[in-house]
């Protein structure tokens, strides 16, 4: 488990992950004729990949992460927010607070520097 080697050295039917698509480029597929090996992916897709490409033996941990019951809609919103969910009163764990979409919140100016309508502004608002 966890051993990385070329597809040619793996027995048929081995569960693998972290698969290279292009030789020597590093793992690109997270889960997972002639000079190619046929891989069946969890999505059902069957794909040809070079036999010289390497992959890691075993399955990615925490497979049941998407089967967890959240209980209410608010729980999902917390998980989708960059500040995260956590239990109880969790800190932000980021340098600055952000919006749910990851943009800076609380005080950072968001207007474009050279906006077309800058010509119409006589005096900017104060901070």
LOMAR-238447 format. One record per atom (N, C-alpha, C, CB): x, z, y. Coordinates in pm, whole numbers, plus 32768, in hexadecimal, padded with zeros to 4 digits. Atoms other than C-alpha are relative to their C-alpha. Glycine has a CB too. Layout:
residues N
XZY ...
END
This chain:
residues 127
805380007F89 800080008000 80578000807D 7FA280798000 7FB780057F83 80807FA6815A 807F7FAF7FFB 80208088802C 7F87804E800E 81987EC980D4 7FE77F738034 802F7FFC7F6D 801180867FC9 81C37D838197 805D7FA07FB8 801A7FFE8099 7FB080658046 82397C5080D5 7FBB7F7A8008 801880287F6E 803C80857FFB 82007AD880C2 7F8E7FF27F9C 80697F957FE7 807480158057 80BD7A5B8025 80297FD17F75 7FA17F9C803F 7FD480338083 818479B47F0C 802080737FA1 807A7FA5800F 7FD87F908055 81F57B0B7E8D 7F8D805D7FDE 806C804D8043 80727FA98019 80977BA27E81 7FAE7FCC7F8B 7FA8800C807E 8057802D806C 7FBC7B9C7D4A 7F797FD08036 7FEB80707F9B 808380337FD8 7E707AE37D5D 7F9C80728008 7FCE7F947F9E 80697F9D7FF2 7D4B7BB37DD5 8029807F8048 7FCC80237F7B 7FD37F8A7FB8 7E1A7CAD7E9B 7FB9800B8087 80997FFD8014 803B7FE97F7B 7D6C7D497FC8 807180098065 7FA880838003 7F9480047F9C 7E427CFD80FC 7FC58005808C 80577F827FEF 802780047F74 7E357D208274 807C7FE08052 7FC08088802E 7F92801D7FA5 7F107CD583A5 804A7F817FD6 806180768005 7FCC807D8037 7F457B6B833B 80377FA8806F 7F917FB67FB2 7FC980637FA3 80267A7283ED 7FB57F7D7FF0 80997FEC7FE7 803A80868008 7F7F79298443 80717F9B800B 7F967FE98070 7F8B80557FED 80C1788784BE 807A804E7FD0 80107FD48094 7F8B7FC1803A 820A78D1840D 80568044806A 80537F997FB4 7FA97FAF7FAA 82E179E184B3 7FC380238088 80817FB68017 803F7FE07F80 81E27A1C85C7 7FC4808D8000 7F947F9A8021 80387F7A8007 816D7B70854D 7F6C7FFB7FDA 801180498085 808B7FF8802F 801A7BE584D0 7F9D7FD7806B 7FE1808B7FD2 8065802F7FA1 7EF67B348573 7F7280117FCB 80197F6F8023 80837FE6803B 7DD47B51847F 7FFC80937FDA 7FE37FA37F85 7FFC7F6F8013 7D7C7CC08481 7FD180287F75 7FAB80458069 80327FDB8085 7CB47CCF833C 80057F847FA8 7F6D803C8007 7FF68071804E 7CC47C2F825B 7FC47FD17F7E 80657FFD7FF0 7FD1805C8066 7EE175AA7F63 808B7FD28025 7FA17F877FF0 7F7980277FDD 804675517F60 804A80768039 80017F8D8062 7FB67F947FC0 80F8762F805A 7FA28067803C 805C7FC9806C 80627FA57FC5 7FB776EA80B1 7FC080597F97 7F947FB18049 804C7FA58055 7F017813801F 7F7280078034 8041808F7FFC 808C7FF67FD9 7D8778338020 7FDB8093800D 7FA37FB87F9A 802A7F767FE8 7D09797780BB 7F6B80048018 804C803D8077 808D7FEB7FE4 7BA479F080B0 7FF7807A805B 7FAB80137F7C 80087F967F9D 7B5D7AC181E7 7F7E804E7FEE 80087FC6808E 807B7FAF800D 7A597BDB81FB 7F857FBD803C 801580868041 807180467FC4 79817AF982D4 7FC57F987FA2 802A7FBE8083 802D8068805D 79627A0981AD 804B7F7F8014 7F6C7FE88011 7FB4807A7FE4 7A437903824A 80757FF57F9E 80347FFF8092 7F8D801B8055 7B4478658163 80617FAD8052 7FD77FB67F7B 7FA1803B7FA4 7C8477FE8212 80857FE47FBB 8016805B8077 7F7D80218035 7DCD775481BE 806C8038805B 80117F687FF0 7F917FC77FB4 7F0A780B822B 807F7FE67FB2 7FEB809A801A 7F80801B8041 807777BF81E1 802680717FA2 806D7FEA8068 7FD97F9B8063 80F9787280AA 80778053802F 801F7FBF7F7C 7F8C7FB87FCF 823278D98168 7FDB806D8065 80627FA0803E 802B7F9B7FA0 816979A58263 7FF180867FB9 7F7A7FD78044 80087F7D803E 816E7B1A8226 7F7C80448023 80768058802A 80787FB07FEA 80517C138210 801C808B7FCA 7F827FC07FBB 7FF07F77802C 802B7D8781D5 7F9D801D7F91 7FEE80628075 80567FE08072 7FA27E028089 7FA980778023 8054801D7F81 805B7F917FEA 7E707EE3809A 7F927FDC8061 804C80798033 807380157FAA 7D387F0B8168 800E8055807C 7F7D80207FB6 7FF97FB57F83 7D197F7C82D0 7FAA807D7FF3 7FD17FA8807A 80497F82800C 7CAD80E882E8 7F8680068059 805B80728021 80797FE67FB1 7B67816D837B 7FA17F8A7FFD 802580208091 805880748011 7A95805282EE 7F7180228027 80057FCF7F6F 808C7FDA7FE8 79518117831B 7FE680278091 7FDA80727FA5 800F7FD67F75 797E813F8494 7F7D7FCE803C 80767FCD8052 807A80367FC5 7853806084E2 7F8280307FB8 80047F687FFF 80767FCC8047 776C811B83F0 7FDB808C802F 801A80017F6A 80197F7A7FCC 7775825F84B8 7F7E80018051 807780318057 807C7FF27FB4 762682D4853F 801F803F8086 7F9880547FB2 7FE47FCC7F7A 763B830486B6 7F938060802F 800E7F8E8063 806A7FA27FE1 74E883AD86D6 7FAC7FDC8078 803A80868015 804F80247F8A 7482832F882D 804C7F978050 7FE2807C8057 7FC6806F7FB5 74C082178923 8073802D805A 7F947FBC8053 7F987FCF7FA7 759382EE8A0A 8087800A7FBB 7FD980878037 7F827FF4804A 7699832288FB 80497F7C7FFF 7FE780317F71 7FC280848002 76D881AD88E5 80397FDD808A 7F9B7F967FD3 7FD0801B7F78 76F981948A5F 8081804C801C 7F9580258067 7F867FB37FEB 77FE82A78A60 80767FBD7FBB 7FEE80907FCC 7F93803E804B 78CB81F58957 802D7F7E8042 7FD57FE57F70 7FDE807F7FC0 78BC80AB8A18 804780148086 7F827FAD8015 7FC37FE87F7D 793B814E8B59 8096801A7FEE 7FBB80798047 7F6F7FE9800B 7AB4814E8B98 802780937FFC 80477FBD8073 7FE17F728007 7AA982C78BC6 7FE680367F75 7FAF804D8067 80127FDC808C 7A3782D78A5C 7F9180647FEA 807F80377FCA 80687FA18026 794C83BA89A2 803B808B7FF5 7FBE7FD87F7B 7FC87F7B8016 79E884EE8908 7F9380677FEF 805A80278074 80617F958013 7942863788BD 800D80618074 8017804A7F78 7FFF7FA27F90 78E1871D89D7 80327FBE807E 805780787FDF 7FD280337F7F 798886F28B28 808D7FCB7FF2 7FF9806E806D 7F7C803E8014 7AA586008AE6 80367FCF8085 7FF77F8C7F9B 7FC780357F84 7B9885A28BFD 80017F688001 808E80358013 800280917FF1 7BBA84418C81 806B7FBD7FAB 80127FDA8092 7F918037804D 7D0A84048BD3 80327F7B8035 7FD97FF17F71 7FC980767FBE 7D6182F28CC9 803A802C8085 7F937F918013 7FC17FDD7F80 7E2882E88E09 7F988014806D 80647F938029 806A7FF87F9B 7CF482A98EE1 7F797FEA7FBE 80177F978071 808480198038 7B7D82AD8EA4 7FDA7F6C800C 7F9780568047 8026808E8001 7AE3815B8E4F 7F6B7FF27FED 804A7FB67F91 808B8024801A 799280B18E41 7FF07FE47F6B 7FD57F858057 80128021808E 78F580628CEE 80437F7D7FD8 7F6C7FF87FE0 7FC28080801F 799A7F0A8D06 809780048011 7FC57F938057 7F707FF07FF8 7AF87F948D3E 803D7FEB8089 80407FA57FA3 7FCB80117F79 7B187F558EB3 801280878043 7FA37FA68054 7FEB7F7F7FBD 7B9A80698F98 7F8380308048 80747FF68062 80737FC57FBD 7A918154901C 803180688065 7F9E80417F99 7FE77F947FA2 7A8382539135 80737FE48060 801D807F7FB6 7FA3800F7F92 7B3981D69269 80527F818002 805A80708000 7FB0807A8001 7BF2809D91F8 7FAF7F8F8039 80317FDE7F71 8048806F7FC3 7B917F7492CD 7FF97F8B7FA1 80417FD68084 8013806A8063 7B047E539205 7FE97F778040 7F8A80237FA8 801880817FBE 7AD97D42930B 807A7FA77FF3 7FDC80158093 7F928060800A 7BAB7C0592E3 804F7FFE8081 7FCB7F737FDF 7FA97FFB7F89 7CD57BF093D0 7FE27F8F8061 80917FFA7FD6 801580737FA8 7C937A949456 7F777FC37FE9 806E7F967FE9 808780318015 7B1D7A759437 7FD87FA18070 7F9C80767FF6 802480687F9F 7A81794B94E3 7FB98038807B 7FA87F987FBE 804C7FCB7F8F 79A37A2695BF 804E80658052 7F80803F7FCD 7FAE7FA47FAF 7AC77AF2964C 7FFD7FD98094 809080017FCD 8002802F7F75 7AAD7A1C9788 7F8D803E804E 7FF47F688004 80767FCB7FBB 795A7ABA97D5 800980958019 7F857FE27FAF 7FF37F6F7FEF 79D77C2397CA 8054801B807C 804080417F81 7FB97FDE7F85 7A387CA9991D 804F80817FED 7F9D800E8075 7FBB7F81801A 7A8C7E0E98B5 7FD5802F7F75 7FDF806D806E 801F7FD18087 7AA37E949752 7FC7808D8004 807E7FFD7FA8 80367F788007 79EA7FCD96E6 807480617FE8 7F95800C7F8F 7F967F9D8015 7AB6810B96E9 7FF680377F72 7FF68073806A 80007FC98088 7B1C81AA95A1 7FA880797FFD 808F80247FD1 
END
